[in-house]
């Protein structure tokens, strides 16, 4: 069996298993055919939406953005001019991997972010990275710390433009950073051409050598990503194998998006998706590094209510050759588990064709959680790890729910 047929067989088997689990067999046991069948709706199994805990303060607190990885939730507090405070908060849910239980750890405040603007952040395994404005420097600075010691002022600088080790054509940091395992990537401007954006990256395993993440280490560059007027980077996500950059070009009468794949081995970039040619709009994507497979990454893409998967081997793959996973037009929000190297750990919210039932579903393991209409309508976006879901409400606030 060739590789293409093998991948198709894997996807087909997974979807068949999920169909049986989610839909359920509505047959009666042998000898009871005359008995009426009354299929039971799923029992509500998600806790009520709750606010994320925030540090006590004399004024109302709000959260700009929040991310979850494993048992850790990190969030960026909104700046309060009248009450300066650390803007990055780390919450460890404890060994039971569930919030609002007795083993929740105290909130960690990253004191170095006190009163400064945090432009972006990300976390993976035991490392947190973020971009912040910094006093005394003319440009933002990229920093990192280990999650269990971030509150003790033990962060390390990764990159800033003022650094004497910066290459002469490298301009300021833009507000995008991503981490996966030991790899960290971020966006920089070209100092000689304001249109051009480049991706710099480093590897924590190469610290103190070329390609390492110490501030004095020479970083690696993939350039140029953007050469077109009015094209901007919307999202940057990476695995340890490849990077993925979603861009938008602002033009009249319509804007268009592209998704690039970056190859960290040969420092090249290729276009995976172009809205103008593929005639479909990507709403969300999530790359996952897969373990013990012949391919390197699984790239999940949600476009026009459909969810598909591409297996990334060399970075030259095409959106047109993706494999459909969910073709249900009722899918309204999509996310994927980042703390995994297994296939098909994705989640989404959907409603039935009659708009009478509302669900939060997972593909692997297959689960379907019944939601009430009010909760469902509030979900504008979400992320999850294991059974923990962070919900981004329509009003921009972040909520938490646990679905067993």
N, C-alpha and C positions, 0 to 999 in steps of 0.2 A: 504493500500500500504506500503510495507516495505521500509526501508531507501535506499537500493540500487536502487530499481525501482524509488523512488522519485527523487533521484539525477540524474538518467538517464533521467527522464522526464524533469527536469529543464534544463539540457544541450541540449536535443533535441529541446525543445521549443525555447531556445535562438538561436540555430543555424538556425532553420527555419526562425525566425524573421530576423536574419542577412542576410540570403540568399535572402529573399525578398527585403531587403533594399539595399544591395550592388549590386545585379544583376539587380534588377528592372524588372517589368513586361513589356514585349514587346508585348502587345496586344493593339488593337485599340478599341476605345469606341464603344458601341452598335450603329449600323446604319452606321458605317464608315468602314466596313470591306474591301471595295474595295480600300481604300486609302493606298498608300504605306507607310510603316513604316521605319523611319530613326532614329534609336536609337542614342541619343546624348552621346558623351563621357563626362566624368566628367570634369567640368571646373576647371582649375588650381586654387587651393585655399590655397596654402602655399606660404608664403613670401620667397623671395630670401634668401639663406644662408648668414648669417652675422657673423662676429667675435664677441666673447664676449668682452665687454669693459674691459680694464685692466688699472691699475694705470699708469700715465705718468712716463716716465723714459728716461734717455739719451741713453739707448740701447734697442734693440728689445726685447720685452717680449714674453714669451710663457707659455702655460698652460699644466701642467702634467696631471691633471684629473679634471673632473667637475661632480657635481651631482645636481639634482633638486628635490625639495620637496615642493609642493604647489606653493606659489609665490616667493620662495627663491631659488637662485642658489648659490652654494658654489664651489669655485675652488682653486686648489693648484698651485701656480706659480712655475715655474722652478727656481732652485737656480742659481743666477748670482754672481760668485766670485768677479767680479769687481764692483758690485752694490748690496750690501746687502739690503734686503727689507722684509717686512712681506710677508710670503709665503701663508697664508690663506686669501682669500677674500670672503666677503659675499655681494651678490647683491639681494636687495629686489625689485621686479618688481612693487610694489604698488598695490592699491586696484583693478585696472583693470586687474591684473594678466596677464600682457603682457609687454614684454621688448621693449625698444625703443619707449616709449610713455612719455608724459609730467609728469606723476606721479612716474617715476622710482626714487628710493631713491639713494643717494650718495653711492659709494662703501665704505664698511666697511673693514678696514684692521685690522687684529688681530696682534697687535704689539708684542705680546709674541712670535710670530713665526718669528720674524725678524732675518734673517740670519741662521735659523736652518732648518734642514731637517724634513719635515712632511712625515711620513711613510704611513699613511692612515687616512681617516676621513669619517664621515657619519653624516647625520642630519635627524631629525624626529620632527615634530611639532615645538616646540620653542627651541629645544636643538641641539647644535653642539658638536660632540665629535671628538677628534683626538689624534694620537700618534705622538710625536715629540722627536727628540734627545734633550737632555737637558744638558747644561753645569753644572759641579759640581756633576753630577750623573754618575754612571758607566753603567746605562741602560736607555732605552727610558722611557718616562712617558706618561700616558694616562690622558687627560684633557677634561674638558667640560665647556661650557658657554651657557648662554641664548642668542639667536640670536639678540635681541634688545640691548644687552649691551656687546657684544664680543669685541668691540673696546676700551673698557675702563679698560682693564687689570683686569677684575673681574672673570677670569676663576678659576675653582676649580680642584684640583688634584683628580683623581679617584684611580689610581694605579701606583706604580713603585716598582721594585724589592728591592730597598734599604730600603723601608719602614719597620720599625720595626714590623709592624703588619702582614707582609707577612709570610705565612707558610714556614717552612724550606725546603720543597721539591719543591717549586715553583721557576722556573728560570726566565729568561728574557722574556719580551714581544716580540711577533712576530708581524709583520706589518699587522695585520688584526683587525678591530673593526667594530661593527655594532650596530645600535640603532633602536628601534621601540617603540614608546610611552615612557613608563617609564623604559623599559628594555634596558640594555647595555651589550654587550658580547664582549670578546676579546680572543686572543690566547696566551698561555704561554708555555714555555718549562718546562720540568721536570729537576730540577737541578741535579738529580742523574742519569738520563738516557737521553742522547741527542736525542734519537729516539722518545721518547714519547712527544706528544703534548696534552695539556689540554685546555678546554674552561672554563674561569672564567666569571661570570656574576653578575650583581647587579641590584637593582630596586630603582629608584629615590624616590618611595613612601615609602621606608624603611630607608631613610637616618637617620643616628645616631643610627641605630639598626643593628643587624645581617642581612646581605644581602643588606645593603644600599650601596650607591655610594660615600659616604664621604671616604677620603683616609684612615681614621682610622677604618672604618667599616670592619668587617670580611666578605669577599666575598664568594660566593658559587662556587663550582667547579664541572664540569662534566669530569670525567677522567677514563681511558685514552681514547682519541679519536684515536690516532695513536700509534701503537706498531710495525709497519712493517718498515723494513729498506727501505730508499729511498722514503717513502710516505710523501708528502708535502701538506699543505693546500693551495688551490688556491683561494677559495672564502668562506666567512662567511656571511650569511644573517640570520636575525631573525625576528620573530614577538614577541608579548608579551607572546605567548603560547609555541612556539617551536623555536629551532635553526636549521639551515641547513648548513652543511659543505661539500663542494666539494673538494675532494682530488685527487691528481695524484701521481701515483707510477712510478718513472723513472726506467725502466728496459729494458734490451735488449731481443728480438729485438724491442718490442713495449712497450709504456707506457699505463697504464690503469687508469681509473678514478672510484671513488666511491662517492656516495652522502649519507651522514649520516643525520638522524633526531635526534635532541637532545630534550629530555623531561625536561623542566625546573622544573616540579613538583616533579618528582621522581629521578632526576639527573642521567638519563640513556641515552644511545645512541644506536641506531639501524641502520643497513644498509638498506636504501631504494632502492638503485640502485648500481649495480656492473657491470661495462662494460664487464668484462670477462664472466659473466653469462647472462647478459641481451642482449648482442650482439647488442648494440646500443650506439651511442656516444652522451652524453648530451652536448649541446653547450651553453645553458643558462638556468637559472631557476630563478623564482621569487615567494617567498611566500607572501601571503596577508592574514591578519587576517580578518575574515568575521564576520559581525554583524548579530544578530538575525537569526542564523541558528543552526541546530543540530550538525554541525561539527565546528571545531575551525578555521582551516586555509584552504585556497585554494592554492595548490602548482602548479604553471604553469611550464611546462618543455618543452623546445625546443630541440628535438633530430633528427638528420638526416632529417632536413627540416620539421618535423612534430611537431605540438604543441598539448600538452595534459594537462589534469588537474587531480589532485588527491585531494580528500577531506581528510584532516588530522584531526583525532579525538584523537588518543592515541600515535602517534609516531611510531607505529609498521606497518604502511602501506607499500605496495610493489609497485615498479615501474610497475610490470607486470599487476597490476589491475587498471592502470590509464584509464581515459576516453578521447578518441580523441576529440580535438576541431577543429584543422585545419590539414587536411591531404594533403594540396596542396604542392606539391614538389617545387613550385616556391618561398616559403617563404625563405628569405635570411637573415633577421635580425629580432630579436624579443625583445620586452620589455613589461613591465607591469607598470601600474600606482601604485605608492606606497602610495599616499595620498588618500586612499579610503578604505572602508570596504564593497564595493559592488562587486558582481561577474562580471567577463568577461570584465573588463576594461584593455584590452591589445591592443598592436599595433604592426605592422610588416610592412616590405617592401616586395613587391613581383613584379614579372613581369608576363605578360601573357604567354601562352604556345608558342606563336609565337615570343616571345622576342621583341615585337614591342611597347608595352605599359608598363609604369612603374608606380607603385602606392605606396602610403603610406596609410595603412588602419588601422581602429580601429574597434573593435568588438562591444563595447558598450560605447556610442551610435554608431550604425553602420555608418561609414563614409569611403569614398574612395577618396583620393586626388591624382590627376594626377601629376606625376613628369616628368620633362624633363630628358633625358638620362644622361646628364652630372651630374645633381644633384644626381640622383639615384646611379650612379656608384661611387660617392664619399662617400656614406654612408657605413661605416664599422661597426658601432655600434650606438646605440642611447638609450636615456631615455626620458621619457615625464611625464608631469603633466598637466592635463586639455588639453589645446590646444597648449602648449609650448613644443617644441622638442629640445633637445640637441643632436647634431649630432657629432659623432666621425669620422672624415675623415680618409681615408686610409693613409694619411701622419701623422696621430697622432694629428692633430689640432682639436679644438672644435668649432663648429658653432651653430648658433641658427636659428630656423625658427618657425613661428606661422602658424598653420593650422586651419582655422575656419570651 
